[in-house]
Amino acid sequence: MSFLFRRDIAANRKADANATTLPSHACWRWAAARVRGELHERRNQPLQDAYAFAHRPEALFLAVADGAGSTGNGGRGAILLTRHLRQRFQETPAEELGDAALRQWILEADERMHSLARRRECAAWDFSTTLITVIATDSAFHVAQVGDSSIAVADANGVWDLLCWPKNGEYSNVTFFVPLRALEDIHLYTFRNTRACTSLALFTDGIADLSVSDAGVASGFFEYWLAPLRQRSQCGHHHDISLAMRQRLREHLAIRQRTEGVGDDRTLIIATRAPCPPATT
């Protein structure tokens, strides 16, 4: 478990009671970007990653999926999965939001992939995709993970840590996907007393190569993207920052492709929260 949550009970209660730090409800600001890897560009293949987001007064939903490049429809699977989860988030009552709901939504998407495969007369595994998704409320983060995409969090001091490490199989280049081979491939986490955590980052394995190592999270990588978001007062998705982030990721990827031969697609959602601004009359 992340060190940000390995605190004694008294410390957690003190942070959770600090209403001046993060009153209900928080104002989330976020940006998202995805760029096509060099391998897919060479093969004239579409981007295989997908993301989705939605916001309600009581919660933020974010999802990132990495379609398997070795299959014919991994990108379609990633889009189907993230869109299905977003739709279910938007229509589910607030009191039912949580890890059990995430598990059910993933199983529903799994069945939709099998149904689509039957109609197309192809294997369901043609739609294989990884997933990392979170429902963030004022005091808890509900996370579902399938495969090697990840989520990191930070406190107000810019100290970053992973909530869950990428999940791989027997070998480092083997991971887990939706459609599922087993129910145990869905990893669910609920983190309570999260008011001290002010920022989130969801990302595919292509971003993990840039930001995560055995030594931990490269805080500077995520702080770079968060800086412009923290300067904004308006809640919600900031499209202009997303466009700038995509351009910078594309430039960074081009450099790494020339120097290291890296060819993965890369997808990143970065979000930060602050007290809601006062209502205007």
FENFENWO-V591311 format. One record per backbone hydrogen bond with DSSP energy under -1.0 kcal/mol. CO is the residue of the C=O (numbers start at 1). NH is the residue of the N-H. E is the energy in kcal/mol with one decimal. If there is no record, write none. Layout:
# FENFENWO-V591311
CO;NH;E
CO;NH;E
This chain:
# FENFENWO-V591311
2;5;-1.7
3;6;-1.1
5;7;-1.1
8;12;-2.0
9;13;-2.6
10;14;-2.2
11;15;-2.3
12;16;-2.7
13;17;-1.8
15;18;-1.0
17;19;-2.0
18;21;-1.5
27;274;-1.4
28;236;-3.4
29;272;-2.6
30;238;-2.6
31;270;-2.4
33;268;-2.7
35;266;-2.2
37;41;-1.8
38;42;-2.5
39;43;-1.6
40;45;-3.3
41;44;-1.2
48;67;-1.7
50;65;-2.9
52;63;-2.1
54;61;-3.1
56;59;-1.2
59;56;-3.1
60;136;-2.9
61;54;-2.0
62;134;-2.3
63;52;-2.0
64;132;-2.2
65;50;-2.5
66;130;-1.8
68;71;-1.4
73;77;-2.3
74;78;-2.2
75;79;-2.1
76;80;-2.8
77;81;-2.5
78;82;-2.2
79;83;-2.4
80;84;-2.1
81;85;-2.2
82;86;-2.0
83;87;-2.4
84;88;-2.4
85;89;-2.3
86;90;-2.1
87;91;-1.3
88;92;-1.1
93;96;-1.8
94;97;-1.4
98;102;-2.1
99;103;-2.3
100;104;-2.1
101;105;-2.6
102;106;-2.2
103;107;-2.1
104;108;-2.1
105;109;-2.3
106;110;-2.5
107;111;-2.1
108;112;-2.0
109;113;-2.1
110;114;-2.0
111;115;-2.5
112;116;-2.6
113;117;-2.4
114;118;-2.0
115;119;-1.9
116;120;-2.1
117;122;-2.4
123;126;-1.9
124;127;-2.1
125;128;-1.5
126;73;-1.8
128;68;-2.8
129;178;-2.7
131;146;-2.8
132;64;-2.6
133;144;-2.2
134;62;-2.0
135;142;-2.6
136;60;-2.2
139;194;-1.1
140;137;-2.9
141;191;-2.7
142;135;-2.5
143;189;-2.5
144;133;-2.2
145;187;-2.8
146;131;-2.7
147;167;-2.1
150;203;-2.2
151;163;-2.4
152;201;-2.1
153;161;-2.1
154;198;-1.7
154;199;-1.6
155;158;-2.0
159;155;-1.3
161;153;-2.7
171;174;-1.8
174;169;-3.7
178;129;-1.8
182;185;-1.9
183;186;-1.9
187;145;-2.4
189;143;-3.1
191;141;-2.2
194;197;-1.9
198;273;-2.5
199;154;-1.8
200;271;-2.7
201;152;-2.6
202;269;-2.6
203;150;-2.6
204;207;-1.0
204;208;-1.9
205;209;-1.6
207;210;-1.4
207;211;-1.4
208;212;-2.4
211;218;-3.4
213;216;-1.9
216;213;-2.3
217;219;-1.5
218;221;-1.3
219;223;-2.6
220;224;-1.8
222;226;-1.8
223;227;-1.7
226;230;-2.3
229;232;-1.6
236;30;-1.9
238;242;-1.9
239;243;-2.3
240;244;-2.1
241;245;-2.6
242;246;-2.4
243;247;-2.1
244;248;-2.3
245;249;-2.5
246;250;-2.3
247;251;-2.2
248;252;-2.6
249;253;-2.7
250;254;-2.1
251;255;-1.8
252;256;-2.1
253;257;-2.4
254;258;-1.7
255;259;-2.1
256;260;-3.3
266;35;-2.6
267;204;-1.7
268;33;-2.4
269;202;-2.4
270;31;-2.3
271;200;-2.8
272;29;-2.7
274;27;-3.6
